[in-house]
Amino acid sequence: MKTLKYYAQAPEVYTLCEMLFRQGYKIYISTSFTLEVDKAVKDFQLKNQLVADGVVGMKTWQVLFEKDCKIIKTNNLFLSENDLKEFAKEFGLELAAVKAINEVESSGKGFLINGKPKILFEGHIFWKELAKRGLKPEQLSNSSNSNVLYPSWTRSFYQGGEKEYDRLNEAIAIKPDAKVKEAALASASWGSFQIMGFHAISLGYSSVQEFVDKMYIHEREHLRAFGRFLQVNGILPYLKAKNWEKVAEKYNGGGFRINKYDEKLARAYKKYALS
């Protein structure tokens, strides 16, 4: 890992922030080495008999990795290479194709560093899910909740990470009603393969809540849901053929070209196929 210090802007800073967060430092996770990060680094160095200079060099990285590995081992929520190999064999898929979707949908990570499954809340889906349950979203919508309830798709309100849970909870709090909560849970994509909650029943779960509860258990549950999703939605033939345009369309809907999902999938597949 590269040496980092205050003012640095790099992907490695994001990793540093995640590791510090797991050590108990409540810092904002980003690619920017801020004063807040500098303070956390110096405190970590001081507590671990290192020179407290705020410079994350070889010695500081080594201690961070040693401590981080101990935390991860006691909270193992992640898929192994063997899990993916068995899944690929079960469904007759190329391992590189499975890894490509895993990478593009959630950067290969199904959980946040606080142990919650990774989510993305979709306010336009929330609008539709409320309507499905006989509620009138136009009557519930106002200026105070416009970031979680809106009729048309926009990326403007995406926050990422833990802040997506703030949006989810804000949606649930719009009205103390079980239907509102269910609609909100159905309006988020969950876990390693970012499957929308509204698919729960079609995938064989008894309820949206059961699906969500499973997503908290382990990335293997994310993988099981993914397998069901591929089968139910007729994606397997296209994934086997590496027809990325059709895979992207069926997986992400007609707007997949906006985010260039097919191109991202093709690039990720090529990378894993060559490795």
N, C-alpha and C positions, 0 to 999 in steps of 0.2 A: 504494500500500500504506500502511496505517496505521502510525503511529509506535509502536514497541514498546520495552518495557524490563522489567527484573526485576519478577517477580510477575504479569506480564500473562498472561491466559488468553484465547486467541483462535485461530480457524482459521489466521490468518496466521502464528502462531508455528510451526505445523506446517511451513508452507512454508519459513520461516526455518531451521528445524532441518534440513530436507532439503538446503537449499542449503549450509549449513555442513558437513553430513556429506560432501557431494560435494567440499568444499574440504579434506577430510582430518580434520575434527574428529569424533572418535568419541563422539558424544553420543547420548543417548536421544531419539528423535524423538517428540514429543507436542505438544499444544496449550498446554503450560505452559512459561513462560519461567523456567526454574530457574536456580540458581546456576551449574550446569554450562554452561548456554547463555550466561549472562552472561559467564562466563570466556572461552568460545569467541568471543563477539562482540568483546570487548575485545582479544583476541589478533589477530583478523582486522583490526580497525580499526588496531591498532598496526602490523601488517605492511603495511598499505595506505595509510599516511600520512594516516589519519583521526584525529579526536579520539577517544581510547580511553575513552569514557565509558559504554559498554554500552548506549547509546540507539540503537536502529535507526530512524533517520529517513531523509529523502530521500537524503542523500549515501551513507549506508551501503547502503541498498537499491540505489542505482544501481550501485555498485561490485560488489555481490553479483550482480546480474543480468548485468552485463558478463562477469564471470568464469564465472558459471554457464552462460551461453550458449556460451562457448568449450568447456566440458567436454561439454555435450550434443551439440554439433556433431561432436566427435571420438568420440562413443559413441552414434550414432543408432540406437536400437532401436525407434523408435516409428512407429505408423501415421500417415499423413497424411490430410488431408481427402479427397484424391483416391483413396486406397486404399479408403476407406469408400464413396465414390461409385461406384467401379467394382464393388465387391462388391454394393452395393444393386442396381445395374443388372443384373449377372450373374444374380442370384437373383429379380429382379422385386420387390424390396422397397422400401419407402419409407425414405429415408435416416434420417429421424427415428426409425424403429422400430429400425434397427441401432444407432444411437447410444444409444437408451434401454437396450438390453440391455448394451451396453458400459459404460454408466455404473453401472447397478444391480449388475452382477456384480463389478466391480473398481474402481469409482470412476474409470473411464476410463483406468486405468494398468495395463499388463500386466507391468511390471518394477519391482522395488524399486530404490532408489537405488544399491545395490551391484552392479546389473547382473544379478541373478538374477530369473527369472520369479516373479511373485507367486503364492503358494500358500496354501491352507488345508488343514490336515491333519485328517482325520476318523477318530477312534479307533474309532467303531462300524463304519465301513466296513472298517477294518483287521482288525477281529474277523472279519468276513465273508470278506474276501479271504484271510486265513490258512486259514480252514476250507475254502474252495474249492480250496486247494492241498494239502489232506490234512493240514494241521497243526491241532493242537488249541489254540485260543486260551485256553481255560480253564486249560490246563496251563502256558501261557506267562505268563498274567496274574498279577501280584502287586502289592503295595502300592507298589513302587518305579516301576512303569510304568503305574499306573492313569490317568495323564493322557494316555496315547497308546493304550491298549488297554482298551476297555470295550464291553459288548454292546449298549447302547442310546444313541441320540443325546442329546447334551447340549451346550450352548454353554459350559459351565463352564470348559473347558480351552483355549478359543481364546485365542491370544496376539497374533496379527497380526504383519505385517512379518517381519523376519528371525527372530523367535522361532518362527515356524512351521517354519522349517528346523531349529531345535533340536529340535522335537518329531518332525519327520520322521527326523532322524538318530538320535534316541533310539529310535524304533520299529525302524529298521534294525538297531540295535545289540542288540536283544533276544536275537538268536541269530545266529551267523555262518552264515547259510544263504542261498543265492541266492533261494530261494522267499520268505523273509521280506523280503528287500530288494525284490523285485518286488511283493509284497503291499503294502509300505509306499508305494512309488511310485504304485501303483494307487489308494491311499487318500487321495491329495491332489488337490485341484482346482487347475488350472494356468492361468496366464496371464490375458489380458485378458477372456476369456469364461468363466473358471473351469470348465473341462471336466475331469471326473474322469478320472484315469489309467486306471481300469478299462474305459473306453470305447475304449482304444487299438486293439484288434484289430478291433472292429466298425466303426471309422472308417477302416480300411485300412492302419494302421501294422503293421509286422512284429512289433512287440513293445511292451511298456510302455516299455522303455528307449528305443526309437527315438522314441516320442511325446515323452518327457521331453526327449531331446536336441534335438528340433525346437523345443520351447518355449523353449530357451535362445538361439535364433538371432535372432529378430526378431518383433515383434508381427504381421507379415504371416503368420507361421506360425500364430499364435494365430487369426488371421482364417480361414485355410484350414481349420483344425480345426473352427472354428465352423460354417463352411459345410457341412462333412461331417456335423457333428452335427445340424444342422437337417434335412438330407436324410434321413439314416438313421433319425431318430426321428420323422419325420412332423410336424415343427413348422412347416414353411414355410407351409402353408395358414392356420394360426392366426395366424402373425405377419403375413401379408399382410392378414388380416381384422382385425388389432389386437384379437384375442380374448385379452386379457391373462391371464385366468384359466386358459385352456387352455395358453397359452404357459408360464406359471409352473408349472403342474402337470407338464407334460412336461419342462420344463427342470430343475426343482428337486425333483420328486417330490411325493408326497401331502401332505407337511408344509409346503408353500409358504405356507399361510395364517399359520403361526406367525410368519414373518418379513415377512408382508404383501408378498410379492414382486409379486403382481398389481397392488396399489395403487401400489407404487413404480414399476413399469414404466409404468403409465398416466400417472403424474405426469411422469416423465421424457420420455415420448413427447410429451405435451402441450407441454412446455417447448420441445423441439426443433422440433416442428411449427409453433410460433408464431414461432420465431426466423428 
